[in-house]
Structure formats: structure tokens, C-alpha cells
Amino acid sequence: MASTDKNTLHWGELAQERLTDIASCTLSGDGVTRLPFTDEHRRANGIITDWMQAAELEVAMDAAGTLIGRRVSDGPRAGMTFIMGSHQDSVRNGGRYDGIMGVALACLAVEKAMADGDEPEFSVEVHAYADEEGVRFPTALLGPRALAGTFDPAVLEMCDADGKTLRAALDGFGADADAISGLARDPAGILGYLEAHIEQGPVLERADFAVGTVTSICGIERNVITINGKTGHAGTVPMQGRRDALVVASHIISEITARAQKLEELRATFGTLKILPGAVNQIPEVVTLSLEIRSPSDGERQAFSAMAKDYAEQAALETGCHAVMNQTYVQPAQQCHQPFVDRLQSATLAVEGSELLLTSGATHDASAMAALCPMVMLFVRCRDGVSHTPEEFASSSDMGVAIQVMAKFLKSL
Amino acid sequence: MASTDKNTLHWGELAQERLTDIASCTLSGDGVTRLPFTDEHRRANGIITDWMQAAELEVAMDAAGTLIGRRVSDGPRAGMTFIMGSHQDSVRNGGRYDGIMGVALACLAVEKAMADGDEPEFSVEVHAYADEEGVRFPTALLGPRALAGTFDPAVLEMCDADGKTLRAALDGFGADADAISGLARDPAGILGYLEAHIEQGPVLERADFAVGTVTSICGIERNVITINGKTGHAGTVPMQGRRDALVVASHIISEITARAQKLEELRATFGTLKILPGAVNQIPEVVTLSLEIRSPSDGERQAFSAMAKDYAEQAALETGCHAVMNQTYVQPAQQCHQPFVDRLQSATLAVEGSELLLTSGATHDASAMAALCPMVMLFVRCRDGVSHTPEEFASSSDMGVAIQVMAKFLKSL
């Protein structure tokens, strides 16, 4: 269902060229490694400045290291600002699209709106946040949190692997750690936030859609399940009466996964598992496994979590073992602003002739911006649903569709 | 069904005192740590020499470090020798019974036979092997292999954690590495071998028997199952269509365990499991797990292994994954000598009024002695079925029963 309209392709190819260009701002090695407040970041900001200036935006970096392109309207709603953006940083050996594509498409959407003579009657900003991935420092979302007033100054003292504090990294980059707390915007002046991002999943590809409108960003909880059984010699202890913690874990993994598969939007993942004593000829005594649950509905997530906890405890008891499940992290779901969802749907329908709604299973800058203003996201199809690898890919035609949809969305506000 | 006959208890208490005494031959720390060819071993051999001499045995150490107590008969079968024994060494932080109890009970069985006036008409030897556990060097069963002629001289160059070769350890201990290959006995002169050992499992305790006759020593095979799936973001990849290697592993563990539980004597244990990438928010791509299978019947073990391989491959395919199962180690089962089994049963029936047959899930010195002569084992109940820990325990009354049964067995030959 991808459009190959000539105009669409032109804008998409421009995006592709720009993303190829900025992919050179990386440490050596496979794919893209661009961490915040580094030389690679500085060079990338130079290129993004060019993109912003091509869209007739005035460029400045704020105290949190966010590069901001601004076009102040002389129209009737000049005091109101609509923001588009995403992050410039990547994971280690990541791809050319995650984050930076959202910055490139935002600039091109403004550029296209201007070219089409669709000057907004409100002010427009494009943001390139320094750090969303949280790879260099054990914190992330500094830029949008500063704008939303949810920034915690304590994170400034966190260190990277070389022992350098975030404060020192910011100040050395020309940002201003002490001024970050003054960045909070007045929600009354912000119309909203739109972020385009690669889907990082296979939903659009499976359904053959170039783009999709995000209705919500999933809530996340992480749990540790610890199963205590009894070890023993793998040869001398009969099968009957064994209290094998790994066998209990396997029942839990199979059953909880099967129950999650019956739900539309919920995801349950057991990503880590450790065994004590962990020897080929010893019955597993203790198994520790992680269970991450995500859902766009906090109620659904909480109910599933309670069920998983009950099931784990019961499955352990049935084998003479003992299980406990403890939550280690929780982040509520964020709903996208319904009027924005409607407008993005309409814009997509106009460009593509059909539209698809989906949820975001991952956290984004939009998650933090939700504390400041209404927000929405536009997902762009990525090949094989993969991200965070050098193989990450979005096509020129799909990005062209996204630029058209974003420009139409801007016009509709 | 434990006997508390006064005479039985006397011999059992003597065994308990001796085992308490020799437990002082240990490195410091919890439980007993007595590795071969060390000062602890040397002190233990001094104590074992006393036990042997109390049974009127002539004591000498052979070239492999086996302490041998010998009583040459002047009876009609003086040229034939019956051997009893076990190993003197322990695991790190092990208990007071594993191995050394078999040496103590063998000495006391001979001593009791003499006290009862039951002088055998054949020669008798009690052996205390240096190393069965294989803790210090990555090899074991040196003593019985030397006697059986299955000793591989290549192991002499293996090193302990301090870089000392087995050859140097033997020679420094007063044994003689170069003379080991000359130790092989002529099978024609060996009547058989009897080893008493704690059960290391719960069968006798569950059935309330002091001792049980071993009918065979299980064969062992070890396999590595590798499951290849596809990783992805735990939030963005829908549950449907995931190729989660850990979910496949959990199906395999559950099903293979359930099938093993339906078999009387077979044991299947998944003792290790590793995940790549192994992160809380990433779908498991590769899972590697070990499957150890033990059975007294090689045919049953091989059939189960083939079934497990087929099941693993099929379960992986059903989830879009790929599994391979490779055997990394195999050791065939050893059958105990049926006439010996019958005699031990009769002796147990005479002492206890009932008898129990069981298999050995673990390897013992008897496994190696089987290559030299007919063998049989007598298992002694151990508390909670545990071994290889400081909590390892066999009661005086149970050991007393074992001594009586062994003396009766000797008389029956």
C-alpha cells in the first residue's frame, strides 16, 4: 500500500540522503554509534543545523543540549508553539533511523509545508534531543524532561564508564547543567508534540502499511521471579519427588507466554534466567528469571501481573518448591491525544487511501513530553521489524509518505 | 526396619567413631576437604593403616597411591582374592561418609568375620583408593583403573590448579607414576569386588531400609541442546510470531521431564541453561541447555535420548526456531554380578528380615573395577538423601547392619 507518487518519492529520497550523510557522525565499527555530548554529537548537530536552516528555522542549543530549530509565526496564534522532534543519539552499533529519522522528517515536513505555501499560523519548533537511549549515562530523556519540568538534578552527578559526570559532559559540550532546571515550558503555550519514529516491530510490515498512527505508549513493569527448590545428584535422586526449580520455571514460562499470546496488545517476555548451582549433574536448586510485561492498558498489565504472580506461586507449590515474584520497575502507559490521533489518521487516509492504528511497545521522547503537552506519534515501517542494529532500514518511499502525512497534520491544526 | 540388635550397634558405633576420627584429616573450612596426595591424605592413610591392622591385614601402598590391606589365606583357595574397598578422598566441603565409609566398613567386616571365627578360605584385600572424586585433577579412578589395566598414562601429565602434574603429586607422595602400568591384576586370581557406599539419594530412606543391594550402575550420557530463535525488542514485537528460544526450551524441559517421570529407573536432568542476548527487554535468541540422561539400561537410555532429540527438534520447528542436540559424553551402564546380588540379598534378609534392590545413579570405584572382576555394591541409607555436603549422615545402627551383611556375604562366598 506504499505510495510511489513522484513528489512523495522526492521528499523521501531527500530524507534518505540526509540520513546517509549524518550516519558518518559515528565512532568507528559496525553501524552507527553516536553517544551524547561527544564529538560525533557535535558534528551531527552541525548537520542538523543545516537541515533546520533549510526549513527556515532559527537554530539554538538549550541548556540540556537539545538542538532547537524555531520558526516564530506572525500569524494569529503566534504565541502558541507546536513541537516535532526526536533524539539524535544511537545505541552502540545501532542503525541510521532510530531517533535521528524523526528529526530529519520533522525538518522536511516543515520545509515541505513552506514549499506548499502552508505557513502555519502558530510557531513551530523542531527538537533534536541529546540522549534518549541512555547508553552513555544510566539515565535518559534529559531534554524532554527538562522541558516538561520533570528533570531530576540528581542525575547530573551520574558517571559514564570513564567516570565523567553528566554535569561535566554537558558543560564541556557547551550546554549548561545548572541552567537545566530553568528550561521548563509553560504548558499553556504549547499546542502539542508529534514524533515520527521507526516502528521497531513488524506490525506495519505484516499489514503492508508505510506508516501508522500510535494511539498509546505501553506501560512497562519488570519483575524478578525467584524459585527455590532443592538440589541433589542428577543420578541418585529419583524423578518422582524432585523439587527441580528449573522444571517449575519452565512451567511458568510456557503457561504465562501462552496466556499472553491470547491477548491483543500485551507483551510478556522472560529475558534472563540464572540457575544455582548450574552444573550438568546437579538438580537446579534456585532459578531467578525476569518477567517484563508491557501493555497500553495499565489495568490489563496489572491484572496480568497479579495472575502471573499467583500462577508462579501455585506452580512452585505443586512441585514442592517456593516462588516469589517482586516488581523491580514500573512505568505507566501514556495515551496519545485523541484529537491528534484523529488528525494523523485523516492525513494518512488522504495520502495513502487507508490507515492503521497501533500502540508503541517502546518508550520514546514522547513518553516524557506527555507530561508537558498533548502528544502523538507516527510510526514508519522498518524492514524485518528490526532496530538497534546496522540492518535497520526504512525506505525512501515510506519516509516520503511520513513527510507528507506530517505536513498535512501540521496544516490541519 | 533398622535393626537395633546390641551386637549390630556395637560395630556401627565403632564405624561412627572411626569416621569421626578420620574426619579430622581435612583442610580447614566446613565439612571434609581431603584431596589426593596431600598431607590430609597422608594422615588419613595413617589412620586407615590402624583400621587395617586391627583386622589383621598387612598394609602397603601401591604405585597408584592405593592403600592396600591384605590377608593371605592359608585355606584351600589361598590363590584367589576377594577385594572390598572404596575411596579415601572427598569433594570440597564434603561429608564424613562418601567413600571413606566404604573403607571403614570393609575393615570392620573383616574384623567381625575374624571375631566370629569365620576365617575365609580365600585371600582378602581392603583397598582405600586415592582419588575417586576427580576434584584435584581433571581425571579420577586412578587406583581401580590401574588394577583393571584400563589406566591411561596420558593422565599423568594433567595438572592441578597450582600447575603441579599428577605425576609429580604421585611421586612426591611416595607412590610411583612410572610403575602404575605394572599394577594390572590377573583377572583369574580375583574372585570379585564389593563396595559399600552411602546411597546419595532418598530411596532407602523413603522405603525405610538400612541397606540395599545394588543391581547395576547407571550408564550416563550428556547432551547439549542449542535452540536458535530470533531476538527482538520485548515491547515492539507482538507475541504472535515470536521465535523465542527460551519458550521453546521451556516446552522441552517440561515435556522431557514429564516423560522421564513415567519411567522407573531413568533420570533426565537439565542442569545448565544460558541465554543470548540475556537482557530483561530482549527476546531470547539462543538458548543452550544441558540434558543429562542416566539409566541402568543402555537401551532405555538410548531410546529416551533419541526421543528427546526428536522432540526438541520438533518443538523448535513449531515455534519457527531450530534446535540441535549433540552428545558430549557417554559411559555405558555396568551390571552387578548376579550371584553376588543374590548373596547380598540373602545376607540382608538374614540380618534385617527383608531386603531391597536398587540401582546406582552415580559412578563409583566399582564402575572401574567392573573391568577387572565381577562386582557388587551395598548402599547404606543416608539422612535426607544428601551427600557431598557437611550435612551428609549415616547412622551407627545402619552402618552396623551393613557390617553384618558384608561379613555374612564374605562367609557365603
Interface residues (C-beta under 8 A of the other chain):
Chain A: E199 Q200 G201 P202 V203 R206 C218 I220 R222 G232 H233 A234 G235 T236 V237 P238 M239 Q240 G241 D244 L246 V247 A249 S250 H251 I252 I253 S254 T257 A260 Q261 L263 L266 R267 A268 T269 F270 G271 T272 L273 I275 G278 A279 V280 N281 Q282 I283 P284 S290 E292 R294 S360 G361 A362 T363 G385 V386 S387 H388
Chain B: E199 Q200 G201 P202 V203 R206 C218 I220 R222 G232 H233 A234 G235 T236 V237 P238 M239 Q240 G241 D244 L246 V247 A249 S250 H251 I252 I253 S254 T257 A260 Q261 L263 L266 R267 A268 T269 F270 G271 T272 L273 I275 G278 A279 V280 N281 Q282 I283 P284 S290 E292 R294 S360 G361 A362 T363 G385 V386 S387 H388
